[in-house]
Amino acid sequence: MIGKLTGTLLEKNPPEVLVDCHGVGYEVQVPMSTFYNLPHLGERISLLTHFIVREDAQLLYGFATAPERQTFRALIKITGVGPRMALSLLSGLSIDELAQAVALQEVGRLVKVPGIGKKTAERLLLELKGKLGDAVVSGAATQVKSDAQSDILQALLALGYNDKEAAVGLKALPADVGVSDGIKLAIKALTK
C-alpha cells in the first residue's frame, strides 16, 4: 500500500525514524544498515517501505535500497520469522553477508545475530536457499568463487578473523590457489 516515503527527517531513535511528508509524520522502523546512512535531522530523506497491517497495529518498515527491502520480504515469508527478527538480521548482517551465509550454509554466522538461535538459523538457511533473488545471491557468488575459497574462508573465520577481514584476505588471492597455500597467503595479506 505505501511503497515509498519522501520527506523531512524529524527524529532518529534506533530503530525508528519519524519522517514528515507534507505535514503527516510517519513512524518507520528501519534496520541499522539504513539507520547508519541516514542524513542529518531536518534534511530530505527517501525510503522504500513495506507496510504491515495486523489486528492490533499498522507498521511501516523502511529501507535505503531495493535489495534490502527484497531480502526483508523474503525473510518475513519464513515461518517463525517476523518483521522484528528480519530487522535484527538485516541490522546484524549486510545483504551480501547473509547471502554468503546462505550459499555456504553457515549456521554460526546467523547465530551471532541477537535473537537468532541454532534451530532458527538452520531453518533460515534451509528456506532461504535459492530464494534471496539473483541480485542478492550474485554478490555472494562473486566473493566465493570455488570450493577452495570457501574452505579458505572457513579457515580464516575459525582463526578468529571477522567476515570483513576474511573477505579482504580472499580478494588478495589468485583464482587458482590451493587451500593450504591460500590460507597462508591470506594470513600474510591480513598481517601486513
C-alpha positions as CSV (number, residue, x, y, z in Angstrom):
1,M,0.0,0.0,0.0
2,I,2.7,2.5,1.0
3,G,5.7,1.7,-1.2
4,K,7.9,4.8,-0.7
5,L,8.2,7.8,1.6
6,T,9.9,11.0,0.7
7,G,10.0,13.8,3.2
8,T,11.9,15.5,6.0
9,L,13.7,13.5,8.7
10,L,12.3,14.8,12.0
11,E,13.6,12.2,14.6
12,K,16.0,9.3,14.8
13,N,15.5,6.9,17.7
14,P,17.0,3.5,16.7
15,P,15.5,1.5,15.1
16,E,12.7,4.1,14.5
17,V,12.7,7.3,12.5
18,L,10.0,9.9,12.1
19,V,9.5,11.2,8.5
20,D,7.4,14.3,7.8
21,C,5.6,14.0,4.5
22,H,3.7,17.2,3.8
23,G,2.6,17.6,7.4
24,V,2.0,13.9,8.2
25,G,4.6,12.2,10.4
26,Y,5.2,8.6,9.6
27,E,6.9,6.4,12.2
28,V,9.1,4.0,10.3
29,Q,11.2,1.0,11.6
30,V,14.5,0.7,9.8
31,P,17.4,-1.8,10.0
32,M,20.6,-0.4,11.4
33,S,22.2,-0.6,7.9
34,T,19.7,2.0,6.8
35,F,19.9,3.9,10.1
36,Y,23.6,4.5,9.9
37,N,23.3,6.0,6.4
38,L,20.5,8.5,7.3
39,P,21.0,12.2,6.7
40,H,21.0,14.8,9.5
41,L,17.8,15.8,11.1
42,G,15.8,18.3,9.0
43,E,17.2,17.0,5.7
44,R,15.2,15.3,3.0
45,I,15.0,11.5,3.0
46,S,13.6,8.9,0.7
47,L,12.8,5.3,2.0
48,L,11.4,2.3,0.2
49,T,8.8,0.9,2.5
50,H,6.9,-2.3,3.5
51,F,3.5,-1.8,5.2
52,I,2.2,-4.5,7.5
53,V,-1.4,-4.5,8.9
54,R,-2.0,-6.6,12.0
55,E,-5.0,-7.0,14.2
56,D,-3.5,-4.7,16.8
57,A,-1.2,-2.4,14.8
58,Q,-0.2,-0.9,11.4
59,L,3.5,-1.0,11.0
60,L,5.7,0.7,8.4
61,Y,9.3,-0.6,7.7
62,G,11.7,1.5,5.7
63,F,14.8,0.6,3.6
64,A,17.5,2.6,1.9
65,T,17.8,0.1,-1.1
66,A,15.5,-2.2,-3.0
67,P,17.7,-5.3,-2.3
68,E,17.3,-4.6,1.4
69,R,13.5,-4.5,1.1
70,Q,13.5,-7.6,-1.1
71,T,15.5,-9.5,1.5
72,F,13.2,-8.3,4.3
73,R,10.2,-9.6,2.3
74,A,11.9,-13.0,1.7
75,L,12.7,-13.2,5.5
76,I,9.2,-12.5,6.7
77,K,7.7,-15.2,4.5
78,I,9.6,-17.8,6.5
79,T,7.6,-19.5,9.3
80,G,8.6,-18.2,12.7
81,V,10.4,-15.1,11.4
82,G,8.5,-11.9,12.0
83,P,9.4,-8.3,11.0
84,R,11.3,-7.7,14.2
85,M,13.6,-10.7,13.6
86,A,14.0,-9.8,10.0
87,L,15.1,-6.3,11.0
88,S,17.5,-7.8,13.5
89,L,19.0,-10.0,10.8
90,L,19.4,-7.0,8.4
91,S,20.9,-5.0,11.2
92,G,23.4,-7.7,12.2
93,L,24.5,-8.8,8.7
94,S,24.8,-7.0,5.4
95,I,22.8,-8.4,2.5
96,D,25.9,-9.8,0.9
97,E,27.0,-11.4,4.2
98,L,23.5,-13.0,4.6
99,A,23.6,-14.3,1.0
100,Q,27.1,-15.7,1.5
101,A,26.0,-17.4,4.8
102,V,23.0,-19.0,2.9
103,A,25.2,-20.0,0.0
104,L,27.8,-21.6,2.3
105,Q,25.1,-22.9,4.8
106,E,26.9,-21.2,7.7
107,V,24.8,-21.5,10.9
108,G,27.5,-19.9,13.0
109,R,27.3,-16.6,11.2
110,L,23.5,-16.3,11.7
111,V,23.7,-17.4,15.4
112,K,25.8,-14.3,16.1
113,V,22.8,-12.1,15.4
114,P,20.9,-11.3,18.6
115,G,17.6,-13.3,18.8
116,I,18.6,-16.0,16.4
117,G,19.1,-19.4,17.9
118,K,20.6,-22.5,16.3
119,K,17.2,-24.0,15.2
120,T,16.0,-20.7,13.7
121,A,19.3,-20.3,11.9
122,E,19.1,-23.8,10.4
123,R,15.5,-23.1,9.3
124,L,16.5,-19.8,7.7
125,L,19.4,-21.4,5.8
126,L,17.1,-24.2,4.6
127,E,14.3,-22.0,3.5
128,L,16.3,-19.1,2.1
129,K,18.4,-21.3,-0.2
130,G,17.7,-20.0,-3.7
131,K,15.1,-17.5,-2.5
132,L,17.1,-14.3,-2.0
133,G,17.0,-13.4,-5.6
134,D,19.6,-13.4,-8.3
135,A,20.8,-9.9,-7.5
136,V,21.4,-10.7,-3.8
137,V,22.9,-14.2,-4.3
138,S,25.3,-12.9,-7.1
139,G,27.1,-10.8,-4.5
140,A,28.0,-13.9,-2.5
141,A,28.9,-15.8,-5.6
142,T,31.4,-13.2,-6.7
143,Q,33.0,-13.2,-3.2
144,V,33.4,-17.0,-3.0
145,K,34.2,-18.5,-6.4
146,S,35.3,-22.0,-5.6
147,D,35.2,-24.7,-3.0
148,A,38.9,-23.9,-2.2
149,Q,38.0,-20.3,-1.5
150,S,35.1,-21.5,0.7
151,D,37.5,-23.7,2.7
152,I,39.9,-20.8,3.0
153,L,37.1,-18.5,4.2
154,Q,36.0,-21.1,6.8
155,A,39.6,-21.4,8.0
156,L,40.1,-17.6,8.3
157,L,36.8,-17.4,10.3
158,A,37.9,-20.3,12.5
159,L,41.2,-18.5,13.2
160,G,39.3,-15.5,14.6
161,Y,39.2,-13.1,11.6
162,N,35.8,-11.4,11.2
163,D,33.8,-11.5,8.0
164,K,35.2,-8.3,6.5
165,E,38.8,-9.3,7.2
166,A,38.3,-12.7,5.7
167,A,36.7,-11.2,2.6
168,V,39.8,-8.9,2.3
169,G,42.0,-11.9,2.6
170,L,40.1,-13.8,-0.1
171,K,40.4,-10.8,-2.5
172,A,44.2,-10.9,-2.2
173,L,44.4,-14.5,-3.5
174,P,44.9,-15.7,-7.1
175,A,41.9,-17.5,-8.5
176,D,43.6,-20.9,-8.8
177,V,45.2,-21.1,-5.4
178,G,45.0,-24.3,-3.3
179,V,43.5,-24.4,0.2
180,S,46.7,-24.6,2.3
181,D,48.6,-22.1,0.1
182,G,45.6,-19.8,0.1
183,I,45.3,-19.8,3.9
184,K,49.0,-18.9,4.2
185,L,48.7,-16.1,1.5
186,A,45.5,-14.7,3.1
187,I,47.1,-14.6,6.5
188,K,50.2,-12.9,5.1
189,A,47.9,-10.3,3.3
190,L,46.0,-9.6,6.6
191,T,49.1,-9.2,8.8
192,K,50.7,-6.5,6.6
